[in-house]
Amino acid sequence: MQIRMVKMSDVWSLTNFYMSLKENERILFHPFPFRYPLVFLIILYFAFSNFLYEYLDLINNKLSVISLVAEHEGSIQGFVFISNIKERKVAKNFGIVVGRRWRGRGIGRNLADAMIDICKKEGINEIHLTVMAKNKSAISLYKKLGFEVTEYHEKRERWGGKFYPDYSMVFWG
């Protein structure tokens, strides 16, 4: 397995990877009905933001995103991303997705560790995330990584007229 920055050449395959998840898996990641065109644009933005970060050393505004992909023999296993507000040294919207056939093999942990290492290198000492309350495996992983639950929200996330309870979690590095 190799963990590396998401590149422009990954946009189609990463979009297809995300869209291959079942709806209930996507709900655990984020309860919003992401459709293919929107996912494509988000992944394109991730790749472009990585380009700015890697080649132009631009990670100085609230719109910055850093994303990593785990792959094995050309097959995407998962990805992780953060968005960053450098002035406050705070990373927001930390998220991990691992393909169903790759789960339980430490890939999520490896992706998270790699992203946390980047955050430390950049002087980011606070990482926030939101996790769906039903996503027990993600909550367990985040706690093992050192994230702490800071809030519970019963009715913040909504999809298809239904609310999905979630937790806010923070890592102080």
Secondary structure, DSSP 8 states (H G I E B T S, - for coil): -EEEE--GGGHHHHHHHHHTS-HHHHHHH-SS---HHHHHHHHHHHHHHHHHHHHH----STTEEEEEEEEETTEEEEEEEEEEEGGGTEEEEEEEEE-GGGTTSSHHHHHHHHHHHHHHHTT--EEEEEEETT-HHHHHHHHHHT-EEEEEEEEEEEETTEEEEEEEEEEE-
